Amino acid sequence: MAKLERIIRGGDFRGLLLRIEQGITGGNVSASLEDGSDFSDGNTRCSVRVFERYSWIGKNRVSLNVTLFQGADGVIYLSAITSGGSQAVFVKVNTFGESAFLEKLEALL
């Protein structure tokens, strides 16, 4: 599992979400947006997206969960966590696919 967290000040919530969706799914032939949820209450917003792609190195599928939260102050908080990049039963090995998926998101930011 790999994790990325960022605080984005002065950003456009909808624009950032769209950039992430298009950047992740458009950057890899096997990447797909599996599902998402959106919540809002006044100026507070939260969006969750789950992406999946095939990892050629690990020969398996990896997922990327991205959560964006914007409070009333306008600051955007991003949390992204990958999973699924291992073929081992008891020990996590070969997490290259997870790291590469997260690096793609980091480049978009």
N, C-alpha and C positions, 0 to 999 in steps of 0.2 A: 504494500500500500504506500502511496506517495500522496503528499498533501501540499497545497499551495494556498496561502491566505494573503489578501491584499486589502488595503484601505484606499479608496479612490475618492478624492475630494473634487467637487466641482464637475463631476461627470454626468453624462446623460444616461439615465437608467435604461430606457428603452433602446437607445442607440447602442449601448454596451452589450445588452442582451442579444440584440440582432447580430452584432459583430461576432460575438462568441458562437451563436448558432450557425451562421454562415461560414465562419472561419474553420470550425471543427468539421462540419459535414462536407465542406467544399475542399478540404485539404487532403482527403484520403478517400480512395474509392470504396473502402469497406466501412467507413464511418457513417453512423446514422444517429439521428435523434430518436431515442426510444420513447420518451415521454416527458411530460413537464407539468408543473403546477404553478399557478399565479395567485397571489393574495394581495389585497390592498385594504387599507383603512385610512381614509383621509390622505395625508401625504406619506404614509408609511407603505412600503411595497416590499414584497418578497417573491422571488421567482426561483424555482428549482428545475434543473434540466438534467436528464440522464442520457448520456451518449454511450455508444458502444462501437468498437472497431476490432478488426482482426489484427493480431500481432504476428507478423511473419517470423520474427525471431523466436518467440515463445510458442508458436504454432497453436495459439488459443485466442479467445476473445477477452478483451479488457474493457472495463467500463469506467466512465468518468462522470462523477456527480458534481454539478456546479450549482451553488446557491448564491444568489445575489440578494442583499437586504439593504434597503434604504429607509432610514428613519426620518422623522420630521425635520431634522437638521440638514438633510440633503446629502449627507455622507453615505457612500456606497461601500458595503462590506462584501467581499467575495471570498468564498470558501470552495475549494475544489479538491476532491478526493478520488483517487483511482483505486480500482480493485480488480482481481481476477487474473493477474499476470503470472500465475505460477502453475506448474503441472505436478508439483510434489504433493504428497498426501499429508505429511506431518510437519514439514519445514518449508518455509517460503523461499524458493529459489527462482532465479531467472525473472527478475522484475523489470527487465529492460523495456518491455512493452508498456508497462504502467508509466515509467519515467518518460518515455518518448511521447506518450499521450499528453501528459502534464506539461511537457516542454512546448508542445504545440499551442496550448492555451496561454502559457507564459509569453510566447512570442506575439500573440494577438493583443496582449495587454500593453 
